[in-house]
Amino acid sequence: MKSISLNGTWRLHGREQDAPQAPSLSLTATVPGCVQLDLAEQGYLPQDLFMGENIIEAERYESYEWWYERSFDAPTARRNVYLVFEGVDCLAEYFLNGVKLGESQNMFIAHEFKIDEFLCDGENLLTVHLRSATLEAQKKDYPLKLIRGLNPESRYLRKPPHSFGWDIMPRAVTAGLWREVRIEERDPIYFEQAYVLPYRNIMRFYYVLNGDMRTLRNAEIEISGSCGEDSSFSVRKSCTKFCGTCSCSISNPKLWFPYGYGEPNVYDGYARIYCDGKLIHEKPLSFGIRKVVLDRRDRQDNDDGQFRFLINDVEIMCKGSNWVPLDAFHSRDAERYKQALALVKDIGCNILRCWGGNVYEDHAFFDFCDRNGIMVWQDFAMACASYPETEEFKRELSAEATAIIRKLRHHPSLILWAGDNEVDACMQCYDPNHNSLTREVLPKCVELNDFDRPYLPSSPYISKEAYNAGQRSQVLGSILVEDHLWGPRDYFKSDFYRNNRAHFVSETGYHGCPSLESIKQFITPERVWHYRNNPEWILHSSDQNGNDSRVMLMEQQVRQLFGEVPTDPKEYILASQISQAEAKKYFIERIRVGRPNKTGIIWWNLLDGWPQMSDAVVDYYFNKKLAYSYIKRSQAPFVIAADEITSWHLPIYACNDTLKPKHGHLTVKDAETEELLCKTDFSVGINTCARIVNLPIYYSEQRVLIFEWEADGEHGRNHYLCGYPPFSLSRYRAIIEKYEL
């Protein structure tokens, strides 16, 4: 199979949609790219769209339609030639030499067209016409149910929901060819589908062929691969049909495990097609051998319920981040992968939840997760609102889900498909179990195309039993076994957080201000300080309606912890980052010491997708907040952590999320006075936590306790903030500097 890239420079024309007399723009475009970035590069918009309030200026081009054009020389081949668009944003018509090839209306998936008969000798002209997403959305019907929730204008559009503005993203209704474009000269016969479904020591291969089946004479299929030098498989069989299966044993099978629990073993190989003994097609394969179970049951009268993941029959304590948009302009996502994913590994995540307000990430993301033992929970792209249940929308969603499942299902890191983000929670007055999209359409797609992987209708999922129980009790939060903990966003040790009954927390966060150096990169000099009544701070909170609630939330959280709000910007930023760091640390360690009742936490979130004041622990410019180092310690496979004071004592636990027992020695001291408070040996079994000691202590004691340990030759350190606020910022700063926290 030969591929010819059509990336690079294209011609771009635009004008107000359906206004032939309107003046038009002509400029050059970069593919992959988007219109807004091209407009900024060539002076129609401010060059830095993230500076100050510049992003608002992009709204004036939302009603434009656009034409991308480029010429290319016809390939030599004229059979099995395809034009492939990996991502088109969003409502498109495609023309080759003036002939319409087709249409698409989905930004999330690839679109391809067979172009054999439309090619001409020499130069060929390719045109992609993009209609205005906002104007097209106005043509739809909006019953009251669809107007509820965030951004109703996005409801029919298969674009990421955040594009129309979110609490973590600006409004940026993009248009463009945002992933690569290429011509493929495909082999006479090729794999349209090629999927390995392994279980223990058996490899079963499912395939569908495409091409000229008349050439399928004396044909054979060969599948082979290996993991390291001591585990391999190979099978070759005759092939007379365009679809089927074959299987073989795997010698010395190696299982795929998440980080902390074993090696993330990945098998690499090839699927090949031979005709008359000659190789005519070859496709790379990769997969992992692992069994995934989502053990979930609702609470009943005498049953507290359950929500946990088991990989290869081992319960996994999940610790990781929600994965949110890498950039407001998704054509830039790919260039941020390497640095962003390095953070995931460094901070110790063993799971990422790909949030439903985002795009679906590409293979580079999943390849990294495969080979680094990072589990992926994948939402389908719907969030925080009801979606149309028309037959047309169902067909569109079904086609999208089928394409995404077939694209990503071979990745062992992918452990769960979830129907959406918070649609159940946002639409409780309608009984979410009547939602045919997540109860019928999506589970059918999973059942048909990926029956070995679990499916969850929503996050948090409100089953019929949970809904009925919640209606009776009027306290749904006490019913759910998996939940998103946002609530009042008050003190991080308040009753809301401390007493939550969820076994698994799939969202929770706390604000932290970015550094002054970062703020100066996106706030104009005259607006850097002070934050009150500051439109640029409000916009970067993210709010485009003048609501300062999230700006003031940071101030409230600082005042709660320290009793006062510093007036100096650097002092304020430090106080805010301490507040966030202690909160995130508390959320993670509260789950870890709560085993076996608690089984996982996916906090919000690792990295910003645009410069803002947010819950992220790394800002858009990849500058780390204080919380980053706190989380890195709290998420280590083995850590010493404290619960909360009870009965005059502070319980201290050894948390061992590995499959090896740990034995060691612990000392506890006061960070300021260095008074030795405890010195003891400890032992803890595999994949559990064990109480080491109950340390006598008073609520009235405002201390930072330092835990230092040696376990099986490895040394570690953690800390615990003891007592009630308000705390002294100057004393806390001195401890940070002393112990390099």
ZAMARGU-4260 file (C-alpha; in steps of 0.2 Angstrom, whole numbers, plus 5000, padded with zeros to 4 digits):
<rodrens>
0) 5000/5000/5000 | 5007/5017/4995 | 5003/5033/5003 | 5005/5051/4996 | 5003/5065/5009
5) 4992/5080/5005 | 4998/5089/5020 | 5006/5106/5019 | 5000/5122/5011 | 4983/5124/5003
10) 4973/5139/4996 | 4959/5145/5007 | 4944/5156/5003 | 4930/5162/5014 | 4915/5173/5015
15) 4899/5175/5025 | 4888/5160/5021 | 4874/5161/5009 | 4879/5179/5004 | 4887/5178/4986
20) 4889/5197/4986 | 4899/5198/5002 | 4917/5201/5001 | 4928/5186/5001 | 4945/5182/5009
25) 4959/5173/5001 | 4974/5166/5010 | 4985/5152/5012 | 4981/5138/5024 | 4991/5124/5033
30) 4985/5107/5034 | 4983/5099/5047 | 4976/5116/5053 | 4961/5126/5056 | 4954/5142/5049
35) 4956/5153/5065 | 4975/5149/5066 | 4977/5154/5047 | 4968/5170/5050 | 4979/5174/5065
40) 4995/5170/5056 | 4990/5181/5041 | 4984/5196/5051 | 4965/5194/5050 | 4965/5190/5069
45) 4977/5194/5083 | 4992/5182/5081 | 4991/5176/5099 | 4973/5171/5101 | 4976/5167/5119
50) 4982/5184/5124 | 4970/5194/5134 | 4952/5194/5126 | 4958/5191/5109 | 4949/5174/5107
55) 4933/5184/5107 | 4937/5191/5090 | 4937/5174/5082 | 4918/5174/5084 | 4915/5186/5070
60) 4920/5172/5058 | 4908/5159/5064 | 4896/5163/5051 | 4908/5161/5037 | 4909/5146/5025
65) 4926/5141/5018 | 4934/5132/5003 | 4950/5123/5005 | 4959/5120/4988 | 4975/5111/4982
70) 4981/5103/4966 | 4991/5087/4965 | 4998/5076/4952 | 4988/5060/4948 | 4996/5044/4955
75) 5002/5031/4943 | 4989/5018/4949 | 4971/5020/4944 | 4963/5006/4954 | 4960/5006/4972
80) 4965/5024/4975 | 4957/5032/4990 | 4957/5050/4996 | 4958/5049/5015 | 4953/5063/5027
85) 4958/5059/5045 | 4948/5074/5053 | 4937/5087/5045 | 4929/5101/5055 | 4915/5099/5052
90) 4901/5100/5039 | 4909/5097/5023 | 4907/5093/5004 | 4921/5086/4994 | 4925/5089/4976
95) 4938/5082/4964 | 4940/5091/4947 | 4923/5098/4950 | 4914/5082/4953 | 4906/5080/4970
100) 4913/5065/4979 | 4902/5066/4995 | 4898/5074/5011 | 4902/5072/5029 | 4896/5080/5046
105) 4907/5072/5059 | 4923/5080/5065 | 4928/5065/5076 | 4930/5051/5063 | 4940/5049/5046
110) 4931/5050/5029 | 4937/5042/5014 | 4932/5042/4995 | 4937/5030/4981 | 4943/5041/4967
115) 4949/5030/4953 | 4936/5036/4940 | 4937/5054/4945 | 4956/5056/4942 | 4963/5064/4926
120) 4980/5064/4919 | 4992/5077/4926 | 4986/5090/4938 | 4970/5087/4948 | 4960/5100/4959
125) 4954/5095/4976 | 4941/5106/4985 | 4933/5104/5002 | 4919/5116/5006 | 4915/5119/5024
130) 4898/5126/5030 | 4896/5137/5045 | 4893/5126/5060 | 4883/5139/5070 | 4872/5144/5055
135) 4868/5125/5051 | 4864/5122/5069 | 4850/5136/5068 | 4841/5125/5055 | 4838/5111/5068
140) 4822/5109/5079 | 4825/5112/5097 | 4812/5105/5109 | 4813/5110/5127 | 4823/5095/5132
145) 4837/5099/5121 | 4839/5117/5127 | 4843/5111/5145 | 4861/5109/5149 | 4877/5117/5142
150) 4878/5124/5124 | 4861/5119/5116 | 4867/5125/5099 | 4880/5111/5099 | 4867/5098/5101
155) 4866/5091/5083 | 4884/5094/5079 | 4897/5081/5080 | 4910/5093/5086 | 4918/5092/5103
160) 4905/5100/5115 | 4919/5111/5123 | 4920/5121/5106 | 4905/5132/5111 | 4913/5137/5128
165) 4915/5127/5144 | 4921/5130/5161 | 4939/5124/5155 | 4939/5130/5137 | 4935/5146/5128
170) 4922/5147/5114 | 4932/5143/5099 | 4920/5136/5085 | 4933/5130/5073 | 4933/5125/5055
175) 4947/5116/5045 | 4956/5100/5040 | 4962/5096/5057 | 4971/5080/5054 | 4981/5073/5040
180) 4975/5071/5022 | 4982/5058/5010 | 4980/5048/4995 | 4981/5029/4997 | 4985/5017/4983
185) 4978/5001/4991 | 4983/4984/4987 | 4972/4973/4976 | 4966/4964/4992 | 4968/4972/5009
190) 4962/4970/5027 | 4947/4982/5029 | 4946/4975/5047 | 4960/4965/5056 | 4958/4962/5075
195) 4966/4951/5087 | 4956/4945/5102 | 4968/4936/5113 | 4964/4926/5129 | 4978/4919/5140
200) 4987/4907/5128 | 4976/4908/5112 | 4976/4921/5099 | 4960/4923/5088 | 4961/4934/5073
205) 4945/4941/5065 | 4947/4949/5048 | 4937/4957/5034 | 4945/4959/5016 | 4941/4972/5003
210) 4947/4973/4985 | 4944/4963/4970 | 4939/4946/4977 | 4941/4938/4959 | 4959/4938/4963
215) 4957/4928/4979 | 4964/4912/4971 | 4976/4901/4980 | 4976/4914/4994 | 4983/4912/5011
220) 4982/4923/5027 | 4997/4923/5039 | 4997/4931/5056 | 5013/4931/5067 | 5021/4941/5081
225) 5030/4941/5097 | 5033/4949/5113 | 5052/4949/5118 | 5062/4934/5112 | 5053/4921/5122
230) 5034/4923/5117 | 5028/4922/5100 | 5014/4915/5088 | 5011/4911/5070 | 4998/4904/5059
235) 4995/4902/5041 | 4979/4896/5033 | 4971/4896/5016 | 4958/4909/5013 | 4943/4908/5001
240) 4931/4920/5009 | 4931/4939/5011 | 4929/4937/5030 | 4932/4924/5044 | 4943/4920/5059
245) 4958/4909/5063 | 4967/4905/5079 | 4983/4898/5086 | 4992/4896/5103 | 5004/4909/5110
250) 5020/4902/5117 | 5024/4907/5135 | 5010/4921/5135 | 5014/4937/5144 | 5000/4947/5151
255) 4998/4966/5150 | 4996/4974/5167 | 4994/4992/5173 | 5008/5002/5180 | 5012/4996/5197
260) 5005/4979/5195 | 5017/4971/5182 | 5024/4974/5165 | 5013/4981/5151 | 5018/4968/5139
265) 5013/4972/5121 | 5014/4960/5106 | 5020/4966/5089 | 5017/4957/5073 | 5009/4957/5055
270) 4994/4951/5046 | 4999/4946/5028 | 4989/4941/5013 | 4998/4929/5000 | 4991/4925/4982
275) 5000/4911/4973 | 5013/4912/4986 | 5017/4930/4983 | 5015/4943/4997 | 5002/4956/4991
280) 4997/4965/5007 | 5004/4967/5024 | 4997/4976/5040 | 5006/4979/5056 | 4997/4972/5072
285) 4999/4976/5090 | 4989/4969/5105 | 4990/4964/5123 | 4984/4949/5132 | 4973/4954/5147
290) 4956/4951/5154 | 4946/4966/5159 | 4931/4966/5171 | 4921/4980/5178 | 4913/4974/5194
295) 4899/4985/5197 | 4883/4983/5206 | 4871/4996/5214 | 4868/4998/5232 | 4854/4988/5239
300) 4846/4987/5257 | 4859/4975/5264 | 4873/4978/5251 | 4884/4993/5249 | 4887/4989/5231
305) 4903/4989/5221 | 4913/4998/5207 | 4930/4992/5203 | 4941/4986/5189 | 4950/4969/5189
310) 4964/4966/5176 | 4968/4948/5174 | 4958/4945/5190 | 4968/4957/5200 | 4958/4972/5208
315) 4967/4988/5203 | 4968/5003/5214 | 4965/5016/5200 | 4974/5033/5202 | 4975/5045/5188
320) 4968/5061/5179 | 4954/5066/5168 | 4961/5069/5150 | 4954/5085/5143 | 4957/5094/5127
325) 4975/5097/5124 | 4972/5113/5114 | 4956/5123/5110 | 4963/5121/5092 | 4964/5103/5090
330) 4975/5103/5075 | 4989/5107/5088 | 4985/5092/5098 | 4998/5081/5090 | 5012/5092/5093
335) 5008/5092/5112 | 5007/5073/5114 | 5025/5070/5118 | 5027/5082/5132 | 5009/5079/5139
340) 5011/5060/5140 | 5028/5062/5148 | 5019/5071/5162 | 5006/5056/5164 | 5020/5044/5166
345) 5031/5055/5178 | 5017/5059/5190 | 5012/5041/5192 | 4995/5039/5183 | 4989/5021/5180
350) 4973/5027/5172 | 4966/5041/5161 | 4948/5045/5158 | 4946/5053/5141 | 4932/5065/5145
355) 4916/5066/5134 | 4918/5084/5130 | 4934/5081/5120 | 4939/5073/5103 | 4944/5055/5102
360) 4963/5054/5104 | 4974/5047/5090 | 4984/5031/5090 | 5000/5040/5097 | 4990/5043/5113
365) 4985/5025/5115 | 5001/5018/5109 | 5010/5027/5123 | 4997/5021/5136 | 4998/5003/5129
370) 5017/5003/5132 | 5017/5012/5149 | 5003/5002/5158 | 4991/5017/5158 | 4973/5011/5157
375) 4961/5022/5147 | 4942/5025/5151 | 4935/5032/5135 | 4919/5042/5135 | 4909/5043/5119
380) 4909/5062/5114 | 4893/5068/5123 | 4893/5079/5139 | 4881/5087/5151 | 4865/5088/5141
385) 4852/5079/5132 | 4855/5074/5114 | 4843/5072/5100 | 4835/5055/5098 | 4830/5057/5080
390) 4833/5042/5068 | 4845/5053/5059 | 4855/5057/5074 | 4855/5039/5080 | 4862/5034/5063
395) 4876/5047/5064 | 4881/5042/5082 | 4880/5023/5077 | 4892/5026/5063 | 4904/5037/5074
400) 4904/5024/5088 | 4907/5010/5075 | 4922/5019/5067 | 4930/5024/5084 | 4928/5006/5091
405) 4935/4998/5076 | 4950/5011/5076 | 4954/5009/5094 | 4949/4991/5100 | 4966/4983/5098
410) 4974/4994/5111 | 4976/4984/5127 | 4976/5000/5137 | 4958/5004/5133 | 4948/4996/5147
415) 4931/5004/5146 | 4918/5012/5134 | 4907/5025/5143 | 4892/5032/5135 | 4894/5050/5139
420) 4900/5062/5153 | 4887/5068/5166 | 4872/5066/5154 | 4863/5055/5167 | 4867/5067/5181
425) 4862/5083/5171 | 4845/5076/5165 | 4838/5067/5181 | 4821/5075/5179 | 4818/5064/5163
430) 4824/5048/5170 | 4840/5045/5161 | 4836/5026/5158 | 4824/5032/5144 | 4840/5038/5134
435) 4840/5027/5119 | 4857/5034/5114 | 4866/5027/5129 | 4855/5012/5133 | 4852/5006/5115
440) 4862/5013/5101 | 4880/5013/5109 | 4879/4997/5118 | 4873/4989/5102 | 4889/4996/5093
445) 4900/4989/5107 | 4891/4972/5107 | 4894/4970/5088 | 4911/4977/5087 | 4920/4975/5104
450) 4911/4962/5114 | 4926/4958/5126 | 4927/4975/5133 | 4915/4983/5146 | 4902/4997/5143
455) 4895/5009/5155 | 4880/5020/5150 | 4886/5036/5158 | 4898/5043/5171 | 4891/5044/5184
460) 4879/5030/5178 | 4861/5032/5186 | 4854/5015/5184 | 4835/5012/5185 | 4838/5005/5203
465) 4848/5020/5208 | 4836/5032/5200 | 4821/5025/5209 | 4831/5025/5226 | 4837/5043/5223
470) 4819/5048/5220 | 4814/5041/5236 | 4828/5047/5246 | 4831/5064/5237 | 4849/5061/5241
475) 4856/5053/5225 | 4874/5056/5230 | 4872/5043/5244 | 4866/5030/5231 | 4879/5031/5218
480) 4894/5019/5218 | 4904/5029/5205 | 4902/5048/5206 | 4909/5065/5202 | 4913/5075/5217
485) 4911/5094/5214 | 4898/5100/5226 | 4901/5117/5235 | 4919/5117/5231 | 4922/5122/5249
490) 4936/5117/5261 | 4943/5101/5254 | 4940/5092/5271 | 4922/5097/5273 | 4908/5084/5275
495) 4904/5084/5257 | 4921/5076/5253 | 4925/5067/5269 | 4908/5058/5270 | 4905/5054/5252
500) 4900/5035/5250 | 4906/5032/5232 | 4918/5018/5229 | 4925/5026/5214 | 4928/5044/5211
505) 4929/5048/5192 | 4930/5067/5194 | 4935/5079/5208 | 4946/5094/5208 | 4952/5110/5216
510) 4957/5127/5209 | 4976/5132/5209 | 4982/5148/5201 | 4996/5147/5188 | 5013/5155/5191
515) 5015/5174/5188 | 5027/5170/5174 | 5013/5160/5165 | 5000/5173/5169 | 5011/5187/5160
520) 5010/5176/5144 | 4991/5177/5142 | 4986/5193/5152 | 4990/5210/5145 | 5002/5219/5156
525) 4990/5232/5163 | 4978/5218/5168 | 4990/5206/5176 | 4985/5211/5194 | 4973/5213/5203
530) 4961/5199/5198 | 4945/5207/5205 | 4933/5215/5192 | 4946/5210/5179 | 4938/5205/5162
535) 4954/5195/5156 | 4955/5185/5172 | 4936/5181/5171 | 4938/5176/5152 | 4953/5165/5157
540) 4943/5157/5171 | 4935/5151/5158 | 4919/5162/5156 | 4914/5173/5142 | 4898/5180/5150
545) 4907/5191/5163 | 4904/5179/5178 | 4918/5180/5190 | 4913/5166/5201 | 4928/5155/5197
550) 4940/5169/5199 | 4933/5172/5217 | 4932/5153/5220 | 4951/5153/5221 | 4951/5168/5233
555) 4938/5159/5244 | 4949/5143/5245 | 4964/5154/5250 | 4954/5163/5263 | 4948/5146/5270
560) 4965/5139/5272 | 4975/5154/5278 | 4962/5165/5285 | 4967/5180/5274 | 4971/5184/5256
565) 4988/5190/5252 | 4988/5206/5242 | 5005/5203/5234 | 5003/5192/5218 | 5017/5180/5221
570) 5011/5177/5239 | 4993/5175/5233 | 4998/5162/5219 | 5008/5152/5232 | 4994/5152/5244
575) 4982/5146/5230 | 4994/5133/5224 | 4996/5126/5242 | 4977/5126/5244 | 4976/5115/5228
580) 4990/5104/5232 | 4984/5100/5249 | 4966/5096/5242 | 4972/5085/5228 | 4983/5076/5240
585) 4969/5073/5252 | 4957/5067/5239 | 4969/5054/5232 | 4975/5048/5249 | 4958/5047/5256
590) 4954/5035/5243 | 4970/5025/5245 | 4968/5023/5264 | 4949/5018/5261 | 4953/5001/5254
595) 4944/4989/5252 | 4929/5000/5251 | 4937/5013/5240 | 4944/5007/5223 | 4949/5022/5213
600) 4950/5041/5209 | 4952/5050/5193 | 4955/5068/5198 | 4953/5084/5187 | 4965/5087/5179
605) 4983/5086/5173 | 4985/5099/5160 | 4976/5114/5153 | 4971/5115/5135 | 4972/5134/5135
610) 4979/5147/5147 | 4968/5149/5162 | 4964/5148/5181 | 4959/5131/5184 | 4960/5114/5192
615) 4974/5108/5181 | 4991/5105/5190 | 5001/5109/5175 | 4997/5125/5165 | 4995/5127/5146
620) 5014/5132/5145 | 5019/5115/5154 | 5024/5125/5170 | 5020/5114/5185 | 5010/5120/5200
625) 5014/5114/5218 | 5001/5101/5217 | 5011/5091/5204 | 5024/5085/5216 | 5012/5082/5230
630) 5002/5071/5218 | 5017/5062/5212 | 5021/5056/5229 | 5003/5052/5233 | 5001/5041/5218
635) 5017/5031/5220 | 5013/5012/5220 | 5019/5012/5238 | 5016/5027/5250 | 5014/5030/5268
640) 4998/5041/5271 | 4987/5047/5285 | 4968/5046/5287 | 4959/5059/5297 | 4960/5061/5316
645) 4947/5050/5326 | 4946/5046/5344 | 4961/5057/5349 | 4972/5048/5336 | 4979/5050/5319
650) 4979/5033/5309 | 4994/5031/5298 | 4993/5018/5284 | 5005/5009/5272 | 4997/5009/5255
655) 5003/4995/5244 | 4996/4995/5226 | 5008/4982/5220 | 5009/4963/5219 | 5024/4962/5231
660) 5023/4963/5250 | 5032/4977/5258 | 5042/4977/5274 | 5051/4992/5281 | 5054/5006/5294
665) 5044/5022/5297 | 5048/5038/5307 | 5036/5052/5310 | 5042/5069/5315 | 5036/5087/5317
670) 5042/5097/5301 | 5046/5113/5311 | 5054/5106/5327 | 5060/5090/5320 | 5053/5082/5336
675) 5052/5063/5333 | 5034/5057/5336 | 5035/5039/5330 | 5047/5026/5325 | 5041/5009/5320
680) 5043/4994/5309 | 5029/4989/5297 | 5023/4976/5285 | 5009/4976/5272 | 5003/4963/5261
685) 5000/4964/5242 | 4988/4975/5234 | 4980/4982/5250 | 4983/4995/5264 | 4987/4992/5282
690) 4986/5003/5297 | 5004/5005/5304 | 5001/5015/5320 | 4988/5027/5328 | 4998/5042/5332
695) 4991/5052/5348 | 4987/5070/5342 | 4975/5084/5345 | 4964/5093/5332 | 4970/5109/5339
700) 4988/5105/5335 | 4993/5114/5319 | 5008/5104/5313 | 5015/5097/5297 | 5020/5079/5300
705) 5034/5072/5290 | 5034/5053/5286 | 5050/5045/5280 | 5052/5027/5277 | 5063/5013/5270
710) 5054/4998/5262 | 5064/4984/5254 | 5079/4995/5250 | 5068/5010/5244 | 5066/5026/5253
715) 5051/5038/5253 | 5044/5054/5260 | 5027/5061/5262 | 5018/5073/5274 | 5002/5077/5282
720) 4994/5094/5287 | 4987/5092/5304 | 4974/5103/5313 | 4961/5115/5308 | 4963/5131/5297
725) 4967/5145/5297 | 4986/5140/5295 | 5001/5152/5294 | 5007/5155/5276 | 5024/5160/5281
730) 5026/5145/5292 | 5020/5133/5278 | 5032/5142/5265 | 5047/5138/5276 | 5042/5120/5277
735) 5041/5119/5258 | 5058/5126/5257 | 5066/5116/5270 | 5059/5099/5264 | 5058/5104/5245
740) 5040/5099/5245
</rodrens>
